[in-house]
C-alpha cells in the first residue's frame, strides 16, 4: 500500500473505531454468489434436457429452478459428471451460450488461429 496521502481514500485515514461505526450504517450484501454457479446450473439444465432418455413426460425444462423443484434422483447423479466433461471438451472448440427457449446450449464454432 502506498504511503502517499493523495493516493489513500478518506475512509482509510479514519481511526478503526470510527470505520466500524460508519460500516454499521452502510448497506451491504454478505451473500455474494460465486461466478461459476450460474454456469453449473446451465450445464445441468443442458444435460437434463439432452440425455434423460427415461423421462417420458416430454417436458422441456427451461430453467434450473424447475429441475430443483422436481429433484434429481440418486440414479442420475453418477451420469451427471459426464455433463461437466462434455461441456469442458466442447467449450474448447465452441462458444457455448444457453438458449433457454430449448433448454440447451447453442454452440458457435470458435475461430482457431
C-alpha positions as CSV (number, residue, x, y, z in Angstrom):
1,X,0.0,0.0,0.0
2,X,1.3,3.4,-0.9
3,X,2.0,5.9,1.9
4,X,1.2,8.9,-0.3
5,X,-1.7,10.9,1.2
6,X,-3.2,11.7,-2.2
7,X,-3.5,8.0,-3.1
8,X,-5.3,6.9,0.0
9,X,-9.0,7.2,0.3
10,X,-10.7,9.1,3.1
11,X,-12.0,6.0,4.8
12,X,-8.5,4.6,5.3
13,X,-7.5,7.8,7.1
14,X,-10.1,7.4,9.8
15,X,-9.4,5.6,13.1
16,X,-10.7,1.9,13.3
17,X,-13.4,2.7,15.8
18,X,-15.0,5.3,13.5
19,X,-14.7,2.9,10.5
20,X,-16.7,0.2,12.3
21,X,-19.3,2.8,13.4
22,X,-19.7,4.0,9.8
23,X,-19.9,0.4,8.5
24,X,-22.9,-0.3,10.6
25,X,-25.0,2.2,8.6
26,X,-23.7,1.2,5.1
27,X,-25.9,-1.4,3.4
28,X,-24.0,-4.4,2.1
29,X,-24.8,-7.9,0.9
30,X,-22.8,-10.7,2.5
31,X,-24.1,-13.4,0.2
32,X,-22.2,-12.8,-3.0
33,X,-22.9,-15.6,-5.4
34,X,-19.9,-17.4,-6.8
35,X,-19.4,-16.6,-10.5
36,X,-19.3,-20.2,-11.6
37,X,-22.7,-21.2,-10.0
38,X,-24.9,-19.9,-13.0
39,X,-22.6,-21.8,-15.4
40,X,-23.0,-25.0,-13.4
41,X,-26.8,-24.6,-13.4
42,X,-26.7,-24.2,-17.2
43,X,-24.6,-27.3,-17.6
44,X,-27.1,-29.3,-15.5
45,X,-30.0,-27.9,-17.4
46,X,-28.4,-28.8,-20.8
47,X,-27.6,-32.3,-19.6
48,X,-31.1,-32.8,-18.2
49,X,-32.8,-31.8,-21.5
50,X,-30.4,-33.8,-23.8
51,X,-29.6,-37.0,-22.1
52,X,-32.5,-38.0,-19.9
53,X,-33.9,-40.7,-22.2
54,X,-36.1,-42.3,-19.5
55,X,-38.1,-39.1,-18.9
56,X,-41.3,-39.9,-20.8
57,X,-43.1,-36.7,-20.0
58,X,-41.7,-34.8,-23.0
59,X,-41.3,-31.7,-20.9
60,X,-38.6,-29.2,-21.7
61,X,-37.0,-27.7,-18.7
62,X,-36.2,-24.1,-19.4
63,X,-34.8,-23.0,-16.1
64,X,-32.8,-24.8,-13.4
65,X,-35.5,-23.9,-10.8
66,X,-37.9,-26.4,-12.4
67,X,-35.3,-29.2,-12.1
68,X,-34.6,-28.1,-8.5
69,X,-38.4,-28.3,-7.6
70,X,-38.6,-31.9,-9.1
71,X,-35.3,-33.0,-7.6
72,X,-32.5,-35.0,-9.1
73,X,-32.7,-38.7,-8.3
74,X,-29.8,-40.7,-6.9
75,X,-29.7,-42.8,-10.1
76,X,-28.9,-39.7,-12.3
77,X,-26.1,-38.3,-10.2
78,X,-23.3,-40.7,-11.4
79,X,-24.1,-39.8,-15.0
80,X,-24.2,-36.1,-14.3
81,X,-20.4,-36.0,-14.1
82,X,-20.3,-36.6,-17.8
83,X,-22.2,-33.4,-18.4
84,X,-19.2,-31.4,-17.0
85,X,-16.7,-33.4,-19.0
86,X,-18.7,-32.9,-22.2
87,X,-19.0,-29.2,-21.5
88,X,-15.3,-28.8,-20.9
89,X,-14.4,-30.6,-24.1
90,X,-17.0,-28.7,-26.2
91,X,-16.1,-25.3,-24.8
92,X,-12.6,-25.7,-26.2
93,X,-14.0,-25.6,-29.7
94,X,-17.3,-23.9,-29.4
95,X,-18.6,-20.7,-27.7
96,X,-21.4,-22.1,-25.5
97,X,-24.4,-19.9,-24.8
98,X,-27.5,-21.1,-23.1
99,X,-30.7,-20.9,-25.1
100,X,-33.5,-21.0,-22.6
101,X,-36.1,-21.5,-25.2
102,X,-35.0,-25.0,-25.8
103,X,-33.1,-25.5,-22.6
104,X,-29.8,-26.4,-24.3
105,X,-26.5,-24.8,-25.2
106,X,-26.2,-23.1,-28.5
107,X,-22.8,-23.9,-30.0
108,X,-21.0,-21.4,-32.1
109,X,-17.6,-22.6,-33.5
110,X,-14.6,-20.7,-32.3
111,X,-12.1,-19.4,-34.8
112,X,-8.8,-21.2,-34.5
113,X,-5.7,-19.2,-35.2
